[in-house]
């Protein structure tokens, strides 16, 4: 079974990497980009019987810093 976890900084948390990407895009001539938020995607190859609750527990304990990051889980 596969799971995909999307982790992003919460709204209101400064994103220096996103700001660097926005600035670089402007320097390359891509006008009109007003903001960039950068996150990460974690793909998990899980054993049969794993549940979405298991992946959520993984996120809460390791994969996301829930103080400053939010996450979403896709199972499929």
BARO-928733 format. One record per atom (N, C-alpha, C, O): residue in one letter; x, y, z. Coordinates in steps of 0.02 Angstrom, whole numbers, plus 50000, padded with zeros to 5 digits. Each point is the difference from the previous one (the first is absolute). Last residue first. Example, Ala and Ser with C-alpha at 12.3 -4.5 7.8 and 13.67 -1.06 7.14 Angstrom:
residues 2
S506424988850354 S500425005950003 S499615005550037 S500255005550008 A499904965949988 A499555005950000 A500455006050000 A500524999950033 
end
This chain:
residues 76
X498295026549942 X499784997549936 X500474995449967 X499874997649945 X499585023450252 X500124992849999 X499774997549932 X499465001849976 X501315023050144 X499654996649945 X500184992650003 X500594998450002 X499525024950173 X500184993149984 X499564997549942 X499405000950001 X501625024050117 X499424996349976 X500254993249975 X500574999349979 X500285023050195 X500114994449954 X499344997249977 X499485000850033 X501955022250093 X499394996149993 X500154994449950 X500495000349963 X501175015750211 X499824997049937 X499324996650003 X499794997550052 X501375013350135 X500065004949946 X499784997249931 X499955003749952 X499864983650253 X499975006750027 X499995005249943 X499655005050004 X500624971249961 X499315002550002 X499935006850033 X499455002949999 X502384983349859 X500055003850062 X499335003750007 X499915005449973 X500534970849890 X499825007249999 X500125003050069 X499874996850052 X500714980349907 X500035002749932 X499845007449995 X500235003349954 X499754982850260 X500645000949966 X499975004249937 X500415004549991 X497724990050169 X500594998450039 X500665001849966 X500505001150034 X497305002249865 X499985003350065 X500654999050040 X500225004550037 X499474984149756 X500045007249989 X500065003750067 X500415004550008 X499194972549997 X500685001349976 X500115007549991 X500535002650017 X497314990250034 X500444999550059 X500725001349981 X500375003350038 X498084995649788 X499895006050040 X500445000050062 X500285005250019 X499704975649850 X500375005449967 X499925006550038 X500475003850007 X498294977950070 X500714998750010 X500425005649969 X500485002450031 X497214998049933 X500165001850069 X500734998850016 X500315003950036 X498824988949759 X500105007249999 X500175002550071 X500385004850008 X500264970049951 X499405004149994 X500185007449995 X500575001950013 X500494971049941 X500115006750027 X499385004349986 X499674999049949 X500534978749967 X499725000650067 X500135006850032 X499685001750050 X502024988849769 X499274998850002 X499765000550072 X500334997750046 X501865015949904 X499794993050001 X499244999650000 X499665004650023 X501615017049869 X499804996950063 X499814992749992 X499774997949946 X501605024549949 X499794993549975 X499864995850062 X500474998050035 X499635030049921 X500124994150042 X499744993849965 X499455000049973 X501325027649979 X499644994149976 X500224994050042 X500594998850010 X499355029650011 X500314993950024 X499584994149976 X499414999650015 X501035028449932 X499584994249990 X500394993950022 X500584999149980 X499505029550074 X500314993749982 X499474994649992 X499475000350030 X500735028649944 X499874994650047 X500384993849980 X500485000349962 X499195028849996 X500344993849983 X499864994850054 X500015001550059 X498885022449831 X500074996150061 X500314993349980 X499754996749954 X499995029849935 X500174992949992 X500034996950069 X500325002850045 X498715021449814 X500184996250060 X500144992849983 X499714997249953 X499815020049882 X499955004150061 X500214996350063 X500165003250050 X500224997149672 X500004995150055 X500025003950064 X500525002850018 X499595007649763 X499334998350023 X499974994550052 X499464997950019 X502535003849794 X499655005250037 X499334997250024 X499734995249972 X502694995249944 X499314997650010 X499635005050045 X500034999550061 X502365001349874 X499525003149955 X499294997550005 X499585001849959 X502484993450175 X500014996449936 X499495002749950 X499944997449945 X500205011050277 X500645001549968 X500064996549933 X500365002449956 X497744993050177 X499985006849976 X500645001949963 X499985003349948 X499964975950158 X499555000049942 X499945007049970 X500005000849939 X501224996850261 X500374997249943 X499564999849937 X500245001449945 X498765005450259 X500485005049978 X500384997549938 X500095003849952 X498444981250152 X499625005649970 X500485005249972 X499905002449944 X501054980050178 X499764997649935 X499625005649964 X500095001149941 X500615003250278 X500584999649955 X499804997749931 X500255002549950 X498114997550218 X500165006849980 X500615000249954 X500015004049953 X499364975350139 X499505002349953 X500145007049975 X499925001549941 X501434990250230 X500134996449937 X499515002149946 X500195001149943 X499525007650277 X500575002949965 X500184996449935 X500225003249953 X497574999850202 X500274994849956 X500595002849960 X499905002249944 X498465002950297 X500445002449947 X500304994149962 X500184995050030 X497425004550091 X500704998150015 X500425002249941 X499854998549943 X497815004250048 X500275004550051 X500714998450021 X500325004050032 X498184976649872 X499925007049982 X500255004350058 X499884998550059 X501224977549926 X499345002950013 X499995007349977 X500525003349997 X501054978149886 X500005004650057 X499305002850008 X499655001249951 X500564974749940 X500095007149983 X500045004050065 X499724998150051 X500204974949834 X500155004050059 X500145007149977 X500425001249956 X498434973749957 X500185006849979 X500095004150064 X499545000450041 X500474971949892 X499895005150051 X500265006749972 X500575000549979 X498624973349931 X500355006149984 X499815005250052 X499405001150013 X500604970149947 X499735005950032 X500435005949980 X500614999449992 X498844972649933 X500385006349995 X499635005550038 X499385000150002 X500804970950000 X499585005950000 X500455006250000 X500535000150032 
end
